[in-house]
Amino acid sequence: MRMRLRTAVLLAAWSPLAACGIQDTDVIGAGSAATVDVLPARQVRMLLFFLSPDAVLVPVPRSVGDSVFAGEQQDPANGEEAARPATEKTVTALLAGPNEAEKRAGLVNDASLPDPTTIRVSDNGAVITLAAPLDGLTRAAEWQLICTVAFAESAQGTAMVTLRGTDGTREAARCDLQPGVEQTATETAPR
């Protein structure tokens, strides 16, 4: 008797669901997820790479005012786009270190990050010449320089960057990070 009662209750509960007329369908693709660029426009920002308290290399957009571009901006009234910050100014901002808000967030520069003596940019990428041996740089410092320069030269960070020091030249490298992607600064850097 109990078995029949259970079966009857289960059938009574299942029958409205089975009879509702909803048919099985395949998965329907709706395209890729929408993406939104949350960074300030490239013409009014620098993308600097600092280290988090956990030694993770993180991209930090920094808005810059017109005074930074004195003499470099085109006249927007004529319909021309403003020039992006010069690579040299972007590297200078990186070497100056995090601003107060970035410091409060725990961001730092690697201690081995030296001042470059020259930055030469060509169609083949950028060459950063340091007045210091490359063997004195940590991988974190190399990544900071490479990624900051790569994104200063290319909106997608695809520019090739070569580091030269008093003890030789590293093979040209591309920043393999995308903004928003975390990577520990101790992961493989070009050697």
ZIFENTA-V897463 format. One record per helix or strand of 2 or more residues. SS is the DSSP state (2 for helix, 1 for strand). FROM is the first residue (numbers start at 1). LEN is the number of residues. If there is no record, write none. Layout:
SS_FROM_LEN + SS_FROM_LEN
This chain:
2_2_17 + 2_42_3 + 1_45_7 + 1_56_8 + 2_66_4 + 2_76_3 + 2_87_10 + 2_100_5 + 1_116_7 + 1_125_6 + 2_134_3 + 2_139_15 + 1_160_6 + 1_168_2 + 1_173_2 + 1_183_2
